[in-house]
């Protein structure tokens, strides 16, 4: 019985990382966590209102969505630093998904559809975690992350341009939003634009001069006071107005088959995008602070946050890059930050929302705009170009794909291109002919070391990739070219397989064909340094027997030794004995 209880407790602890963090919590962390929570709460209040407007639901829903998301993730999420809540990218995808389904719907049905979308995202994320498909994160490389962040940041910037210019946004695409504003400059509401530019300038200055100051909260307070004192609403500047701040009634959203069918593709996209962006951000900080992030558990953390929002009439939420970065800069150590920040936002939502009646909408737009600008990482693309140009191109393709095709489609195109590049490199991998260097043990690339010498009659060829259908012919052609172009007649051709960790059936047939061709020409094909998995594949394919166990060598040095023994035997028959060198 005690063993069963112990196993159950271990299972619960694995599924609830928040409990593990709580058990290991240290008092000295509390001050930093509290300060970080106050700042995060101050940021989330205006951002939650702005992103709720972006989704198309009542502004206060953005506050409660942040509360539910942070509390759920604090219990189920694996990252100690990631902050969950309303975010621009997810808000844009949500609005785009709801627009065709909710055409002509009243506010109540629209909110119910938003909650249904959160429910579907949560269920799909839960399935991802239970089926342990967290290996998807391994396909999201740094260039794809950089491209995604830049593309998402530009999408956010485009979504706020019309608000900054005092115009009505019609288009849902980045290019359309830029074109829309550029071609209707005569419709610009100058007071709105000037106020927006003032907010942007002040936010930038605060970030530069007082980086730990809660800039968004300061600007919300200042512009709200200004809105009341100077009656900005009467001057044509749009304000938040009355906020219906009552807490949502808990319960499942209305489930209609046609709604589920219509929203399911968008939910799948959101689940993947939310997971991709959150796991990449989480891994970045996990690596920095030297702890392990469970990529499968991240699915469960996302599921918990979205299911909590579905039951509280919210909308899909995900990890926030901007608020997570602020959390780290303020010294936050654990998910207690999320719990305390949720408390801050909840108190505000329940008792203090009337204070925001005169808050200009352009302030919210400017806050989102500045956060997006600081997400841009063009310098990172330049750094990639200096190291490996193809990865810089991949980052740019991801960015353009996200802008033109959409977030999920752009990421999928980038992953496909990354895999294509991987196959291209594996199809024509690095290879080398090996020789000895005087006074240096081992065998080395003769092109890199001019003083490396080969053994007459022996070609040692290293192939630096797994053997599979795409490079089997290339290996055969390279081997035949090396034998035909050798200065002295080749008697042995030894494949250094130290980097060949796998082989498919096509490659095995290619090696057998090469063996037969060499046999007809009097050349022995040997393999050196075949690892256990490769040796097992050689045995199962029958190639080991056809090569002959005597031609499969433990090391390159052993292969050379056996070649020289064979040469000595031939020289002995001709009356010219030789001395064998030591085996390396």
Secondary structure, 3 states (H helix, E strand, C coil): CHHHHHHHHHHHHHHCHHHHHHHCCCHHHHHHHHHHHHHHHHHHHHHHHHHHHHHCCCCHHHHHHHHHHHHHHHHHCCCCCCCEECCHHHHHHHHHHHHHHCCCCCHHHHHHHHHHHHHHHHHHHHHHHHCCCHHHHHHCCHHHHHHHHHHHHHHHHHHHHHHHCCCCCCCCCHHHHHHHHHHCHHHCCHHHHHHHHHHHHHHHHHHHHCCCCCHHHHHHHHHHHHHHHCCHHHHCCCECCCCCCCCCCCCCCCCCHHHHHHHHHHHHHHHHHHHHHHHHHHHHHHHHCCCCCCHHHHHHHHHHHHHHHHHCCCCCCEECHHHHHHHHHCCCCCCHHHHHHHHHHHHHHHHCHHHHCCCEHHHHHHHHHHHHHCCCCHHHHHHHHHHCHHHHHHHHHHHHHHHHCCHHHHHHHHHHHHHHHHHHHHHCCCEEEEEEECCEEEEEECCCCCCCECCCCEEEEEECCCECCCCHHHHHHHHHHHHHHCCCCCCEEEEECCCCCCECHHHHHHHHHHHHHHHHHCCEEEEECCCHHHHHHHHHHCHHHHHCHHHEECCHHHHHHHHHHHHHHHHHHCCCCCCCCCCC
